[in-house]
Amino acid sequence: MSGSKDFRELLDKVREQGFDVRLGGSGHWVVTSPDGDVTSVSRTPRGGRALANTRARLRRIGAQV
């Protein structure tokens, strides 16, 4: 399974939980929780820790990933 596929599946999981996921002006994904907390994540994650770091950012705003 490729990193891009894992990343897409991760964003799909957050959408299912009611989070808003949209592409921001900087080219990053902007994820907004139902409570209004916001984080941005790279559109093209690279490197060994990229997916783990993205999961951590999403957990900080309340996502169950």
C-alpha positions as CSV (number, residue, x, y, z in Angstrom):
1,M,0.0,0.0,0.0
2,S,1.4,3.3,-1.0
3,G,1.8,6.3,1.3
4,S,-0.6,8.4,-0.9
5,K,-3.3,5.7,-0.6
6,D,-2.8,5.6,3.2
7,F,-3.1,9.3,3.4
8,R,-6.3,9.4,1.3
9,E,-7.8,6.7,3.5
10,L,-6.9,8.8,6.6
11,L,-8.6,11.9,5.2
12,D,-11.7,9.8,4.3
13,K,-11.9,8.5,7.9
14,V,-11.8,12.1,9.2
15,R,-14.6,13.1,6.8
16,E,-16.7,10.2,8.0
17,Q,-16.3,11.6,11.6
18,G,-17.8,14.9,10.5
19,F,-14.6,16.9,9.9
20,D,-14.4,19.3,7.0
21,V,-11.5,18.7,4.7
22,R,-10.7,21.2,2.0
23,L,-7.8,22.3,-0.1
24,G,-6.4,25.6,1.2
25,G,-4.8,28.3,-0.8
26,S,-1.3,27.2,0.1
27,G,-1.9,23.7,-1.4
28,H,-2.2,22.1,2.0
29,W,-5.3,20.3,3.2
30,V,-7.2,22.3,5.8
31,V,-9.0,20.1,8.3
32,T,-11.7,21.6,10.6
33,S,-13.2,19.7,13.4
34,P,-17.0,19.8,14.2
35,D,-15.9,21.9,17.3
36,G,-14.1,24.5,15.0
37,D,-10.5,23.4,15.7
38,V,-8.4,23.7,12.6
39,T,-5.1,22.2,11.4
40,S,-3.4,21.9,8.1
41,V,-1.6,18.9,6.7
42,S,0.6,18.5,3.7
43,R,-1.0,17.6,0.4
44,T,2.0,15.5,-0.6
45,P,3.4,13.9,2.6
46,R,7.0,12.7,2.2
47,G,9.3,10.9,4.4
48,G,9.1,8.1,7.0
49,R,7.3,10.0,9.7
50,A,4.9,12.0,7.5
51,L,1.8,9.8,8.0
52,A,2.5,9.4,11.7
53,N,2.9,13.2,12.1
54,T,-0.4,13.7,10.2
55,R,-2.2,11.3,12.4
56,A,-0.9,13.1,15.5
57,R,-2.0,16.5,14.1
58,L,-5.5,15.1,13.5
59,R,-5.7,13.5,16.9
60,R,-4.9,16.9,18.5
61,I,-8.1,18.4,17.0
62,G,-10.2,15.4,18.1
63,A,-10.1,12.9,15.2
64,Q,-10.2,9.2,16.1
65,V,-7.4,7.9,13.8
